[in-house]
Amino acid sequence: HVTYAPDDPRLRIRLRAQTALGDVWRCLRCGDFTLGEPHGSGPAVEAPLVPRGKVLRDLFILRFLAFERALRGVFIVLVAVAVWKFSNSQDAVRRLFEKYLDVFRPVFQHFHYDLDHSPVVGTVRKTFGYQHSTLLLVASLLLAYALVELIEAVGLWYAKRWAEYLTVVATAAFLPLEIYELTEHVSAVKITTLALNIVAVLYIALAKRLFGLRGGRRAFDEERRSASLLEVEESAGVMA
């Protein structure tokens, strides 16, 4: 429950009631009365903005994006660890790869497939030629990227405005790369990821009035204060 005691006597009397067990206050979330002292008091415009309606929908979307960022961050961390481990045992991995290649080569030759000229095998062999320092740099960059994703996830989960800015900037920065990758190879996963990121950037920037859009921070704060006052008035039953 979320209870609040506004300074305005007209609102306070509608949110408060007396029982044999003591004072009860109306919950701003569900409308039921709950026993005990209110969780806060003060001007009606400073009443807590209870997540419901549009606010609840916005919070749900932000938390969905936070969950997606968290999953991506964890996956990138695992990739970075794999690259780091590979950098420390390149020769061993190369020998193991060539050993298994020799085992499977006759099988693929039976089906008239030349493994030595396979694009996949060529790509794997190319990675064996990377220097140890290069692989460490790649692992470090991946960890930095994962850290950004995880910071975004935490900030978005708690609906922090700085996280919304970070998400828009970081996501928009990678859109050209994602578009370029589509020109190289089109796949359903790449198209879905690009579409999701574009929608996320547009939604957060417009809905949260970032970068001065739709009135900017002032309009955003006024909207929140108005919504807070409406919550109190609705719960008090004084709206027409």
C-alpha positions in Angstrom: 0.0 0.0 0.0 1.0 3.6 -0.6 -0.7 6.2 1.7 -0.2 10.0 1.8 -1.6 12.8 4.0 -2.0 16.0 1.9 -1.9 19.4 3.5 -5.2 20.4 1.9 -7.9 19.7 4.5 -10.5 18.9 1.7 -8.3 16.1 0.4 -7.1 14.9 3.8 -10.6 14.3 5.1 -11.5 12.2 2.1 -8.3 10.1 2.4 -8.6 9.5 6.1 -11.1 7.7 8.3 -11.3 6.7 12.0 -12.1 3.2 13.2 -12.1 1.5 16.6 -8.6 0.3 15.9 -7.3 3.7 14.9 -6.9 5.9 11.9 -6.9 4.4 8.5 -5.7 6.0 5.2 -6.8 5.3 1.6 -4.1 3.6 -0.5 -3.3 5.6 -3.6 -2.7 2.4 -5.6 -5.7 0.2 -4.9 -8.1 2.6 -3.1 -8.5 0.4 0.0 -8.1 1.8 3.5 -5.1 0.6 5.5 -4.5 0.9 9.2 -1.5 2.9 10.5 0.3 6.2 9.9 0.5 7.5 6.3 3.8 6.9 4.5 4.2 10.6 3.8 2.6 14.0 4.1 2.9 17.4 2.5 1.5 19.3 -0.5 -0.7 17.3 -2.9 1.7 18.0 -5.8 4.4 16.2 -3.9 2.4 13.0 -3.4 4.1 9.9 -4.7 3.4 9.0 -8.3 1.9 5.5 -8.0 2.7 3.3 -11.1 -0.6 2.7 -12.8 -2.2 3.7 -16.0 0.3 5.5 -18.3 3.0 5.5 -15.7 2.7 1.8 -15.2 2.8 1.2 -18.9 6.0 3.3 -19.2 7.6 1.5 -16.3 6.8 -1.9 -17.8 8.4 -0.9 -21.1 11.5 0.4 -19.4 11.8 -2.8 -17.3 11.4 -4.9 -20.5 14.3 -2.9 -22.0 16.3 -3.3 -18.8 15.8 -7.1 -18.8 16.9 -7.2 -22.5 20.0 -5.1 -21.7 20.9 -7.3 -18.7 20.7 -10.5 -20.8 22.8 -8.9 -23.5 25.4 -7.7 -20.9 25.7 -11.1 -19.4 26.1 -12.7 -22.8 28.8 -10.2 -23.8 30.7 -10.9 -20.5 30.7 -14.6 -21.3 32.0 -13.9 -24.8 34.7 -11.6 -23.3 35.8 -14.4 -20.9 35.9 -16.9 -23.8 38.1 -14.5 -25.8 40.4 -14.0 -22.8 40.8 -17.7 -22.2 41.4 -18.3 -25.8 44.1 -15.7 -25.8 45.9 -17.6 -23.1 45.8 -21.0 -24.8 45.8 -20.2 -28.5 48.3 -22.9 -29.5 46.5 -25.6 -27.5 43.1 -24.6 -29.1 44.7 -24.5 -32.6 46.1 -28.0 -32.2 42.8 -29.4 -30.8 41.0 -27.8 -33.7 43.3 -29.2 -36.4 43.1 -32.6 -34.7 39.3 -32.7 -34.9 39.5 -31.3 -38.4 41.7 -34.3 -39.5 39.1 -36.7 -37.9 36.1 -35.2 -39.7 37.9 -34.4 -43.0 37.3 -37.9 -44.6 33.6 -37.8 -43.5 33.1 -34.4 -45.3 35.1 -35.6 -48.3 32.7 -38.5 -48.7 29.9 -35.9 -49.2 32.2 -33.9 -51.6 32.7 -31.1 -49.2 36.2 -29.6 -48.9 36.7 -28.5 -45.3 40.0 -26.8 -46.1 38.2 -24.3 -48.3 35.2 -23.8 -46.0 34.5 -20.2 -45.1 33.8 -21.2 -41.5 37.1 -23.1 -41.1 38.9 -20.2 -42.8 37.4 -17.7 -40.3 38.4 -19.9 -37.3 42.0 -20.3 -38.7 42.2 -16.6 -39.2 41.5 -16.0 -35.5 44.4 -18.2 -34.6 46.6 -15.6 -36.3 45.6 -12.8 -34.0 48.2 -11.6 -31.6 47.8 -12.2 -27.9 47.6 -8.4 -27.2 44.9 -8.0 -29.9 42.7 -10.6 -28.3 43.2 -9.0 -24.9 42.2 -5.6 -26.4 39.0 -7.3 -27.9 38.2 -8.9 -24.5 38.6 -5.5 -22.7 36.4 -3.7 -25.2 33.8 -6.4 -24.8 33.9 -6.0 -21.1 33.5 -2.2 -21.3 30.5 -2.7 -23.6 29.0 -5.2 -21.3 29.5 -2.8 -18.4 27.6 -0.1 -20.2 24.7 -2.5 -21.0 24.5 -3.6 -17.3 24.6 0.0 -16.1 21.8 0.8 -18.5 19.8 -2.2 -17.2 20.0 -1.1 -13.6 19.2 2.5 -14.4 16.2 1.6 -16.6 14.8 -0.8 -14.1 14.6 2.1 -11.6 13.4 4.5 -14.3 16.4 6.9 -13.8 16.5 9.7 -16.3 20.3 9.5 -16.7 19.9 5.9 -17.8 17.3 6.9 -20.4 19.8 9.4 -21.9 22.6 6.8 -21.8 20.4 4.2 -23.5 19.4 6.6 -26.3 22.9 7.7 -26.9 24.5 4.3 -26.7 21.9 2.5 -28.8 21.8 5.2 -31.4 25.6 5.1 -31.7 25.5 1.4 -32.8 22.6 1.8 -35.3 24.9 2.6 -38.3 26.9 -0.5 -37.5 23.8 -2.6 -37.4 22.6 -1.2 -40.7 26.0 -1.9 -42.3 25.8 -5.5 -41.1 22.5 -5.9 -42.8 24.1 -4.8 -46.1 26.6 -7.6 -45.6 24.1 -10.3 -44.6 20.4 -10.1 -44.0 18.9 -12.3 -41.2 15.7 -12.2 -39.2 17.6 -11.8 -36.0 19.5 -8.7 -37.3 16.3 -7.1 -38.6 14.5 -7.7 -35.3 17.4 -6.3 -33.3 17.6 -3.2 -35.5 13.9 -2.6 -35.3 13.8 -3.1 -31.6 16.7 -0.6 -31.1 15.1 2.0 -33.3 11.8 1.7 -31.5 13.5 1.9 -28.1 15.4 5.1 -29.1 12.3 6.8 -30.5 10.1 5.8 -27.6 12.4 6.8 -24.8 13.4 10.1 -26.4 9.8 11.1 -27.1 8.0 9.7 -24.2 10.5 10.9 -21.7 11.0 14.3 -23.5 14.8 13.9 -23.7 17.0 16.4 -25.5 14.4 19.1 -25.3 11.8 17.2 -27.2 8.1 17.9 -26.5 9.0 20.6 -24.0 12.0 18.9 -22.5 12.7 18.4 -18.8 10.4 21.2 -17.6 7.4 19.7 -19.4 8.3 16.2 -18.1 8.4 17.4 -14.5 5.1 19.3 -14.9 3.5 16.2 -16.3 4.7 14.2 -13.3 3.6 16.8 -10.8 0.2 17.0 -12.5 -0.1 13.2 -12.5 0.8 13.2 -8.8 -1.9 15.7 -8.0 -4.4 13.8 -10.0 -3.6 10.6 -8.1 -4.5 12.3 -4.8 -7.7 13.9 -6.2 -8.8 10.7 -7.8 -8.3 8.8 -4.6 -10.1 11.5 -2.6 -13.0 11.4 -5.0 -13.2 15.2 -5.6 -12.7 15.0 -9.4 -15.7 15.6 -11.5 
